[in-house]
């Protein structure tokens, strides 16, 4: 018999199962796996829980949950959540706003006019005012012709005078009639590059836009060509220009009938004809004349199939 059996007094070993320790009442269970004394037994009665108001519920911190199977992760506030689609939309809106701002600034500011001198702006304004006055005069003349044509007894005579006047105007525009009146004498000189066909055509277009009514161009040898709507300009091989099939040599002189001040302003607009010719080492001079005679005629086109309708 072992020493342990002798101590028990029974001769048999003590039971293996855990026994309830006998300690003083009220002391905690010394077993390491003993339940918490504050934990309620399943058979113990449950005390009623008093309801908690919303204000008190906000003050009480929520119990932290241990991570594990079945645990729901804490969700961030809605205001802090930003999806990729929302970020892309915000970036696109920012780019759209930036583009609109840049476009508005570009369209509202003209860099050419911003860098223009004050006297150049005055000339441009004067040119626009002259064009406006000329258009108003044309409107008034057409309205007066309309009133005369609609009148009773004077209608036939007014119609005949109007037809004659229109025929003369069309003859001048077509180059089949000579013309005389106040205008400008514009002279182009310099190297061939400064007097190219492109620059001469630009000058003709500027003069037309400023109200030129009749024009002719003349070369150094005195050869002249009437300028009409169908006139073309080509750089000739070996130098010079070919105007409506006729060769001219520089320097060139353009005689033009119209308002001298308006046409001179159109030629001297910043970045216009005079500036481009001077940039190419050429020179443009214009002289006002009270009487300019455009005498060179353009051969009328022979019509083979068309005829007027009476």
C-alpha positions in Angstrom: 0.0 0.0 0.0 1.4 3.4 -1.0 2.1 6.2 1.3 -0.9 8.1 -0.1 -3.3 5.3 0.8 -2.1 5.3 4.3 -2.8 9.0 4.7 -6.4 8.7 3.6 -7.1 6.1 6.2 -9.3 4.0 3.9 -6.6 2.2 2.1 -8.1 3.4 -1.2 -7.0 6.3 -3.4 -9.2 9.4 -3.4 -11.7 10.0 -6.2 -10.2 11.5 -9.4 -13.1 13.8 -10.2 -13.0 17.5 -9.0 -14.6 18.1 -5.8 -16.1 21.2 -4.3 -13.5 22.9 -2.3 -14.3 23.6 1.2 -13.3 27.1 2.0 -14.7 29.9 4.0 -18.1 31.3 2.8 -17.9 34.3 0.6 -14.4 33.6 -0.7 -13.8 33.2 -4.5 -13.4 29.8 -5.9 -9.7 29.1 -6.1 -10.0 27.0 -9.2 -8.4 28.6 -12.3 -11.3 27.6 -14.6 -14.0 28.6 -12.1 -16.8 30.9 -13.5 -16.9 34.6 -12.7 -18.9 35.1 -9.5 -20.6 38.0 -11.1 -21.9 35.8 -14.0 -25.5 34.8 -13.5 -26.5 31.3 -13.5 -28.9 30.2 -16.2 -31.4 29.3 -13.5 -31.1 32.6 -11.7 -33.9 35.1 -12.1 -33.3 37.9 -14.6 -33.7 41.4 -13.3 -35.7 43.8 -15.5 -33.7 46.3 -17.5 -34.8 49.9 -17.3 -35.2 51.6 -20.8 -32.4 54.0 -21.7 -33.3 57.3 -23.4 -31.6 58.3 -26.8 -29.5 61.0 -25.1 -28.2 58.5 -22.5 -27.6 55.9 -25.2 -25.3 58.3 -27.1 -23.3 58.9 -24.0 -22.7 55.2 -23.3 -19.9 53.8 -25.4 -20.8 50.7 -27.4 -19.1 47.6 -26.2 -16.2 46.5 -28.3 -16.7 43.2 -30.1 -13.8 40.8 -30.3 -12.9 39.9 -33.9 -13.9 36.4 -34.8 -16.3 34.3 -36.8 -19.7 36.0 -37.2 -18.4 39.4 -36.0 -19.7 42.3 -38.0 -17.0 44.9 -38.8 -17.6 48.5 -37.7 -18.8 50.6 -40.6 -17.5 54.1 -41.3 -19.9 57.1 -41.5 -21.6 57.7 -44.9 -20.0 61.1 -45.3 -16.5 59.6 -45.1 -17.2 56.9 -47.7 -16.1 57.9 -51.3 -16.5 55.4 -54.0 -14.3 55.4 -57.1 -17.3 56.5 -59.3 -17.9 59.5 -57.1 -14.2 60.4 -57.3 -14.2 60.2 -61.1 -17.3 62.4 -61.3 -15.7 65.0 -59.1 -12.5 65.0 -61.2 -14.6 65.4 -64.4 -16.6 68.2 -63.0 -13.4 70.0 -61.9 -11.9 69.6 -65.4 -15.1 70.9 -67.0 -15.2 74.0 -64.8 -11.6 74.7 -65.6 -12.1 74.4 -69.3 -15.1 76.7 -69.2 -13.2 79.4 -67.3 -10.3 79.2 -69.7 -12.6 79.5 -72.7 -14.4 82.5 -71.3 -11.2 84.3 -70.6 -9.9 83.5 -74.1 -13.0 84.7 -75.9 -13.5 87.8 -73.8 -9.9 89.0 -74.3 -8.5 89.6 -77.8 -4.7 89.5 -77.6 -4.4 91.4 -80.9 -6.5 94.3 -79.7 -5.0 94.3 -76.2 -1.6 94.9 -77.7 -2.8 97.5 -80.2 -1.8 101.1 -79.8 -4.4 103.8 -79.0 -4.1 105.5 -82.4 -4.6 102.2 -84.2 -7.7 101.6 -82.2 -9.0 105.0 -83.1 -8.4 104.2 -86.8 -10.2 100.9 -86.5 -13.2 102.6 -84.8 -13.3 105.3 -87.5 -13.3 102.6 -90.2 -16.2 100.8 -88.6 -18.1 104.1 -88.2 -17.5 104.9 -91.9 -18.8 101.6 -93.0 -21.9 101.9 -90.8 -22.6 105.4 -92.3 -22.2 104.1 -95.8 -24.5 101.1 -95.2 -27.1 103.5 -93.7 -26.9 105.7 -96.7 -27.4 102.7 -99.0 -30.5 101.7 -97.0 -32.0 105.2 -97.2 -31.4 105.3 -100.9 -33.0 102.0 -101.5 -36.0 102.9 -99.3 -36.4 106.2 -101.3 -36.3 104.3 -104.6 -38.9 101.9 -103.3 -41.2 104.8 -102.4 -40.8 106.4 -105.8 -41.5 103.2 -107.6 -44.7 102.7 -105.7 -46.0 106.2 -106.4 -48.7 106.6 -109.0 -47.8 109.1 -111.8 -44.1 109.3 -111.0 -43.7 105.5 -110.9 -42.8 105.0 -114.5 -40.3 107.9 -114.7 -38.7 106.8 -111.4 -38.5 103.3 -112.6 -36.7 104.4 -115.8 -34.3 106.6 -113.8 -33.6 103.8 -111.4 -32.9 101.3 -114.2 -30.5 103.7 -115.8 -28.7 104.3 -112.6 -28.4 100.6 -111.9 -27.1 100.0 -115.4 -24.4 102.6 -114.9 -23.4 101.0 -111.5 -23.3 97.6 -112.9 -21.2 98.8 -115.9 -18.7 100.3 -113.4 -18.6 97.2 -111.3 -18.2 95.0 -114.4 -15.5 97.2 -115.7 -17.2 98.0 -119.0 -17.6 101.8 -118.2 -15.0 104.3 -117.0 -15.3 106.0 -113.7 -14.1 109.1 -112.0 -14.3 110.4 -108.4 -12.3 111.0 -105.2 -10.0 108.2 -104.0 -6.5 107.0 -103.4 -3.3 106.3 -105.3 -1.6 103.3 -103.6 2.0 102.5 -104.6 3.8 99.2 -103.8 7.6 99.0 -104.0 10.3 96.7 -102.8 11.6 93.2 -103.5 9.5 90.6 -105.3 8.6 88.9 -102.0 7.1 92.1 -100.7 5.0 92.6 -103.8 3.8 89.0 -104.3 0.4 88.2 -105.7 -0.9 87.3 -102.3 -0.1 90.7 -100.8 -1.6 92.6 -103.8 -4.7 90.5 -103.6 -5.0 91.2 -99.9 -4.8 94.9 -100.6 -7.5 94.7 -103.2 -9.8 92.8 -100.8 -9.1 95.4 -98.0 -10.0 98.2 -100.4 -13.2 96.4 -101.5 -14.2 95.9 -97.9 -13.6 99.6 -97.2 -16.1 100.6 -100.0 -13.9 100.8 -103.1 -16.2 101.3 -106.2 -13.7 101.1 -109.0 -10.0 100.0 -109.3 -7.2 99.5 -111.8 -3.6 98.3 -111.3 -0.7 99.7 -113.4 2.8 98.3 -113.8 6.1 100.2 -114.2 5.9 100.1 -118.0 2.4 101.8 -117.9 0.4 98.6 -118.6 -2.9 98.8 -116.8 -5.6 96.2 -116.0 -9.1 96.9 -114.7 -9.8 95.1 -111.5 -13.3 93.5 -111.2 -14.8 90.6 -109.2 -13.3 88.0 -111.5 -9.8 89.4 -111.7 -7.0 87.0 -110.7 -3.4 87.6 -109.6 -0.5 85.1 -110.2 3.2 85.3 -109.6 5.0 85.3 -112.9 8.1 83.2 -113.5 11.1 85.4 -113.5 9.4 88.1 -111.5 6.4 90.3 -111.9 2.7 89.5 -111.8 0.2 88.1 -114.2 -3.2 89.9 -113.9 -6.0 88.6 -116.0 -3.5 87.2 -118.5 -1.5 90.4 -118.8 2.0 90.6 -117.3 3.0 93.5 -115.1 6.3 94.5 -113.6 6.9 96.3 -110.4 6.6 98.7 -108.7 2.8 98.6 -108.9 0.2 101.4 -108.6 -3.4 100.9 -107.7 -5.9 103.7 -108.5 -9.1 103.3 -106.5 -12.3 105.4 -106.2 -14.0 105.6 -102.8 -13.8 107.3 -99.4 -10.0 108.1 -99.0 -10.0 108.1 -95.2 -11.8 104.8 -94.8 -9.7 103.0 -97.4 -6.4 104.4 -95.9 -7.5 103.2 -92.5 -8.3 99.7 -93.8 -4.8 99.4 -95.3 -3.1 100.6 -92.1 -4.9 98.2 -89.7 -2.3 96.5 -87.4 -1.3 93.2 -89.0 -2.8 94.2 -92.3 -1.5 95.0 -95.8 1.0 97.7 -94.9 2.4 95.8 -92.0 2.9 92.6 -94.0 4.6 94.4 -96.9 6.9 96.3 -94.5 7.8 93.0 -92.7 9.0 91.7 -96.1 11.3 94.8 -96.5 8.8 96.5 -98.9 7.0 99.8 -98.7 3.4 101.0 -99.3 2.5 104.7 -99.8 -1.0 106.1 -100.3 -1.9 109.5 -101.5 -5.3 111.2 -101.3 -6.7 112.5 -104.6 -9.8 114.6 -105.2 -10.1 113.2 -108.7 -9.1 109.6 -109.6 -9.8 108.5 -113.1 -10.2 104.7 -113.7 -10.2 104.6 -117.5 -9.0 101.1 -118.2 -11.9 98.9 -119.4 -12.5 95.2 -119.1 -13.7 93.4 -122.2 -17.2 92.2 -121.8 -17.9 88.5 -121.7 -19.4 87.3 -124.9 -22.5 85.2 -124.1 -23.2 82.3 -126.5 -26.3 80.8 -124.8 -27.7 83.3 -122.3 -30.1 86.1 -123.2 -32.1 88.6 -121.2 -35.7 87.9 -120.4 -38.1 90.7 -121.2 
